[in-house]
Amino acid sequence: MVDGKTGLAALGLNEVPLESAEPEEYAAQVGARVATARKQRRMSGTELGEIIGLRKDQISKIESGRRRLDISELPRVASALGVTVRYLLG
């Protein structure tokens, strides 16, 4: 919680309206951005997982959109990949 704000608002971002993207579609878009950033850094899923404390299979699920990133994981993933949270969220 930051200044009484939680979730995306605590990060200075607006919530994504559900009518603009289905939750599964949005998770897939975020996952695709994670995969793109990871590949650009020439990092394996195992390496990314070790840095942020997740298993390789969890990274694979995130990248394929089968697992959503938790709000608390976003800053760690962004930092590990050298991108912003805003980039990951689109």
C-alpha positions in Angstrom: 0.0 0.0 0.0 1.3 3.4 -1.0 -0.4 6.6 0.3 -3.5 4.5 0.9 -3.5 3.1 -2.6 -3.3 -0.5 -3.5 -2.9 -2.6 -6.7 -2.0 -0.8 -9.9 -3.0 2.6 -8.4 -0.1 2.2 -5.9 2.2 1.9 -8.9 0.8 5.1 -10.4 -1.1 3.1 -13.1 -4.8 2.9 -13.8 -6.7 -0.3 -13.7 -7.3 -1.8 -17.1 -11.0 -1.9 -17.8 -12.2 -5.4 -18.3 -14.2 -4.4 -21.3 -11.0 -3.5 -23.2 -9.5 -7.0 -22.8 -10.6 -10.3 -21.4 -8.5 -11.2 -18.3 -7.1 -14.2 -20.1 -6.2 -12.1 -23.2 -4.6 -9.5 -21.0 -2.5 -12.1 -19.1 -1.3 -13.5 -22.5 -0.3 -9.9 -23.6 1.6 -9.3 -20.4 3.2 -12.8 -20.7 4.3 -12.1 -24.3 6.0 -8.9 -23.1 7.8 -10.8 -20.4 9.0 -13.3 -23.0 10.1 -10.6 -25.4 12.1 -8.8 -22.8 13.6 -12.0 -21.5 14.7 -13.0 -25.0 16.1 -9.6 -25.7 18.3 -9.9 -22.6 19.3 -13.4 -23.8 18.1 -14.8 -20.5 16.6 -18.3 -20.0 13.4 -19.0 -18.2 15.4 -20.7 -15.5 17.7 -17.7 -15.1 14.7 -15.3 -14.8 13.0 -17.6 -12.3 16.1 -17.8 -10.1 16.4 -14.0 -10.0 12.8 -13.5 -9.0 12.2 -16.6 -7.0 10.0 -18.6 -9.3 10.4 -22.0 -11.0 11.1 -22.3 -14.7 7.6 -23.9 -15.2 6.0 -20.8 -13.6 7.9 -18.5 -15.9 6.7 -20.6 -18.9 3.1 -20.3 -17.7 3.4 -16.6 -17.2 4.8 -16.2 -20.7 2.0 -18.3 -22.2 -0.7 -16.5 -20.3 -1.7 -19.5 -18.3 -0.5 -17.8 -15.0 -1.0 -14.2 -14.2 1.7 -12.2 -12.6 0.8 -11.1 -9.1 0.9 -7.4 -8.5 3.8 -8.0 -6.0 5.8 -9.8 -8.6 5.6 -7.1 -11.3 8.4 -4.8 -9.9 10.8 -7.8 -9.4 10.1 -9.1 -13.0 10.5 -5.6 -14.5 13.8 -5.0 -12.6 15.2 -8.4 -13.6 14.4 -7.7 -17.2 15.5 -4.1 -17.2 12.1 -2.8 -18.2 9.4 -0.8 -16.5 6.2 -2.1 -14.9 4.4 0.2 -17.3 6.0 -1.7 -20.2 5.0 -5.1 -18.9 1.4 -3.9 -18.4 1.3 -2.3 -21.8 
